[in-house]
């Protein structure tokens, strides 16, 4: 329901704003940047559909975004998560 605001402008009630903010699916938006916006397949969709675990998912996430966000640091994170996979999965 719209209510009158300052200078006759219409404003949304608090409940209306909450409903508006959650009407889209979580997969329809990105919080905290736009470094995945041009991906054909979103990393989260790939991770979930392929049943990847936390460490594997982070490898996908960081390798996907390294060119548009973290660059060298994201590559180092990929290496770190891959090393953790070797350690915890293969005891290497």
N, C-alpha and C positions, 0 to 999 in steps of 0.2 A: 504494500500500500504506500502510495506516495504522500508525503506531507509537505506543507508549505515551509519554505526555508527563508533565508535572508534575501531581501529585495524581491520577494515573490518567486525565487527559484525553487524548484522541486528538489527534495532530498529524499533519499531512501531511509526507512527505519533501520534500526540495527538488525532486526530479523531478516529484512529484505536483503541487506548487504551480505549477511552470512549465507543465505540461500543462493545469492548470485555468485558468491566466491566458490561454492562447491558444486555448482551445477555441471561443470565440465568434469570429465574423468581426469584422474591424476595423470594418466599417460598423455593427455592433451596439452599439458603445460610443463614448463621447466622452471624451477625455482632456483635463483642464484646464477643467472647468466643465460647465454644463448649458444654455448659451444657445441651443442648437439643438434641445433635447429636444421642443419643441412644434411643430416644423416638420413640415408634411405631407410635404414632399419635402426630404430632407437636401441642403444645399448641395453636398456632395461628389458625391452621386449626380447631381444636375442638371449639375454641371460636367463630369463624366466622360461622361455620356450625350450631352451636347451638344458634346463635343469642344472645350471652351473652352481657350484657352491660359492661361498663368500670370496675366497682367494681367487678362484677362476674368474668370477664376475668383476673383481677389481682389475685384473689383467685386461679384460675386455674394455672396461670403462676408461682406464688410463691410456691404453693404446689408441682408442677411438678419438680421444680429445686432445692428444698431445700437440697436434699442429695448430689448434685454435685456442688452447688455454695454457697448459703447464709446460709445454715444450720439453726441455732437457729434464726437468724435475719429474714430469710424468713418465718419461722413459725410465728414469731411475726407479720410480715406483713400480713399473711393470716388472723390471728385473727383480726388485725386492719381493714382490708377490710371487713371481715364478720361483725364486729361491725358497720361499716359504712352502710352496707346493712340493718342491723336491724334498724338503726337510720333513714335513708332516705326512705326506702321502707315500713317499718312497724311501724315507729314512736316509736321505743322502745329505 
